[in-house]
């Protein structure tokens, strides 16, 4: 079995794939990795040059894997933000409870005399 080499995507590739992913999230019409791989091969810029050189073309599997990692990282980030926000809310609630306890503990009660 041939060893797979790790290929680091260029920023241009990452930006393109992230843009396609975000378009799908926004419109609800998610792109197919096969069509995105084909688009990478025929995409032209304003000067008439190809946007991606042949060595920058990605396979549908590479695109699918990138989108899976992007989804996982975004969910993880979102979960961490939600947890951090919940912790902040809990801390604020605890502070309010502390203020209420302090306020009620400074209330003076009538002194009871022993019988």
C-alpha positions, 0 to 999 in steps of 0.5 A: 500500500502506498504511503499517503503524503500530507499536502498542506493546502494553500491559503487560496485553496482554503479560501475558495473551499471555505467560500463554497462551504459558506455559500452552501450554508447560506443558501441551503444549496450545498456544493458537491465536491465533484463539481467543486473539483471540476470548477477548480480546473476551469476557473478563470480570473479577470485577466484570463488566467486560470485561478488554480494551476494543475498542481493545485487541483484537489480531488473530491475526497480532499474537498470532502475531507476539508469540509468535514474538518471545517464543520468539526472545527466550527462546531467545536468553536461554537460549543466552546463559545456557548460553554464560555457564555453559559459560564459567564451567565452563571458567574453573573447570576452567582454575583447577583445571588451574592449581592442579594445574600449580602443585602439580606444579611445586613438587614437588622432583625429585632433582638429577641430576649430570653424568657 
